[in-house]
Amino acid sequence: MAMSTNSGGGPVADINITPLIDVMLVLLVIFMITAPLVQHNIKIDLPQPNPNVKPPENPPTPHTLFIQADGTMTWDNVPISNIDLQAQLATIGTKTLDDQPQVHIKATDDTQYNYLAEVMAEARRYNVQKIGFEK
């Protein structure tokens, strides 16, 4: 085992880190013990299904709106403009909630968020309630 000697006889400038490691390990054990105790439980009242309500026998067919990266859209695989989209959403919004078809929105990975936000704002303005997202 090699030892270094101080030839000058003065104080050694090396720091003894053994007590620091001991303190660190004690703190680690304390945090490991107390961390599970700090978790908070959140009580959520989820809606319960009503057994008296039956699902509709013939639900309307859902529509798919695909938004491309440049903002162009297709409605059920047919190109659609913003004005035509507003007309489609207006006709869906006038129906009752049970008669409204679902609108599934798909977008490419590089589609800007503002295109999606505009479509969602239009759907909300025309009272379209059943909106879903697809990848």
C-alpha positions as CSV (number, residue, x, y, z in Angstrom):
1,M,0.0,0.0,0.0
2,A,1.5,3.3,-1.0
3,M,1.3,6.3,1.3
4,S,2.2,9.8,0.4
5,T,4.2,11.7,2.9
6,N,4.3,15.4,3.3
7,S,8.0,16.3,3.2
8,G,7.4,19.9,4.4
9,G,5.9,18.8,7.7
10,G,2.9,21.1,7.3
11,P,-0.8,20.2,7.4
12,V,-2.1,17.8,4.7
13,A,-4.5,19.4,2.2
14,D,-6.4,16.2,1.5
15,I,-10.1,16.1,2.6
16,N,-11.3,13.1,4.5
17,I,-14.6,12.3,2.7
18,T,-15.5,9.2,4.8
19,P,-17.7,11.3,7.2
20,L,-19.4,12.9,4.2
21,I,-20.3,9.6,2.7
22,D,-21.7,8.4,6.1
23,V,-23.9,11.4,6.3
24,M,-25.0,10.9,2.7
25,L,-26.0,7.3,3.3
26,V,-27.9,8.2,6.4
27,L,-29.9,10.9,4.5
28,L,-30.5,8.4,1.7
29,V,-32.0,5.9,4.2
30,I,-34.1,8.6,5.7
31,F,-35.5,9.7,2.3
32,M,-36.1,6.1,1.3
33,I,-38.2,5.5,4.4
34,T,-40.2,8.7,4.4
35,A,-40.9,9.0,0.6
36,P,-43.7,6.3,0.5
37,L,-45.4,8.0,3.4
38,V,-45.6,11.4,1.6
39,Q,-47.9,10.1,-1.1
40,H,-51.4,11.6,-1.1
41,N,-54.5,9.7,-2.1
42,I,-57.1,11.6,-4.2
43,K,-60.7,10.4,-3.9
44,I,-62.5,10.6,-7.2
45,D,-66.2,9.9,-7.6
46,L,-66.5,8.3,-11.0
47,P,-69.9,8.2,-12.7
48,Q,-71.6,4.9,-12.4
49,P,-73.3,3.3,-15.4
50,N,-77.0,3.4,-15.3
51,P,-78.4,-0.1,-16.0
52,N,-81.8,1.3,-17.1
53,V,-80.3,3.2,-20.0
54,K,-79.9,1.1,-23.1
55,P,-77.4,2.0,-25.8
56,P,-78.9,3.1,-29.1
57,E,-79.7,0.2,-31.4
58,N,-78.6,1.9,-34.7
59,P,-75.9,4.4,-33.8
60,P,-75.0,6.9,-36.5
61,T,-71.9,6.1,-38.5
62,P,-68.9,8.1,-37.3
63,H,-67.1,10.6,-39.5
64,T,-63.3,10.8,-39.9
65,L,-61.6,14.2,-40.3
66,F,-57.9,13.9,-41.3
67,I,-55.8,17.0,-41.0
68,Q,-52.5,17.0,-42.9
69,A,-49.3,18.9,-42.1
70,D,-50.1,21.8,-44.4
71,G,-53.6,22.3,-42.9
72,T,-55.5,20.6,-45.7
73,M,-58.3,18.4,-44.5
74,T,-60.3,15.4,-45.7
75,W,-63.8,14.4,-44.4
76,D,-64.3,10.7,-44.8
77,N,-61.5,10.5,-47.4
78,V,-63.0,13.4,-49.5
79,P,-61.1,16.8,-49.6
80,I,-63.0,19.5,-47.7
81,S,-62.5,23.2,-47.3
82,N,-63.0,25.2,-44.1
83,I,-66.4,26.5,-45.2
84,D,-67.6,23.0,-46.1
85,L,-66.3,21.7,-42.7
86,Q,-68.2,24.4,-40.9
87,A,-71.4,23.3,-42.8
88,Q,-70.8,19.7,-41.9
89,L,-70.2,20.6,-38.2
90,A,-73.3,22.8,-38.2
91,T,-75.5,20.0,-39.5
92,I,-74.1,17.6,-36.9
93,G,-74.5,20.2,-34.1
94,T,-78.2,20.7,-34.8
95,K,-79.0,17.1,-34.0
96,T,-79.7,15.8,-30.5
97,L,-76.9,14.3,-28.5
98,D,-78.1,10.7,-29.1
99,D,-78.4,11.3,-32.9
100,Q,-75.0,13.0,-33.3
101,P,-72.4,10.9,-35.0
102,Q,-68.9,10.8,-33.6
103,V,-66.3,12.9,-35.3
104,H,-62.9,11.2,-35.2
105,I,-60.0,13.6,-35.7
106,K,-56.7,12.3,-37.1
107,A,-53.6,14.3,-37.8
108,T,-50.1,13.6,-39.0
109,D,-47.2,13.8,-36.5
110,D,-45.9,17.1,-38.0
111,T,-49.3,18.9,-38.1
112,Q,-49.2,22.2,-36.3
113,Y,-51.4,22.4,-33.2
114,N,-53.2,25.6,-34.4
115,Y,-54.9,23.6,-37.2
116,L,-56.2,21.1,-34.7
117,A,-57.2,23.9,-32.2
118,E,-59.2,25.7,-35.0
119,V,-61.1,22.6,-35.8
120,M,-61.9,21.9,-32.2
121,A,-63.0,25.5,-31.7
122,E,-65.3,25.3,-34.7
123,A,-66.8,22.0,-33.4
124,R,-67.4,23.6,-30.0
125,R,-69.0,26.7,-31.7
126,Y,-71.5,24.4,-33.6
127,N,-72.2,22.3,-30.5
128,V,-70.6,19.1,-31.7
129,Q,-70.3,16.9,-28.5
130,K,-68.9,13.6,-29.7
131,I,-65.3,14.2,-30.7
132,G,-62.6,11.6,-30.6
133,F,-58.9,11.5,-31.6
134,E,-57.1,8.8,-33.5
135,K,-53.5,8.3,-34.2
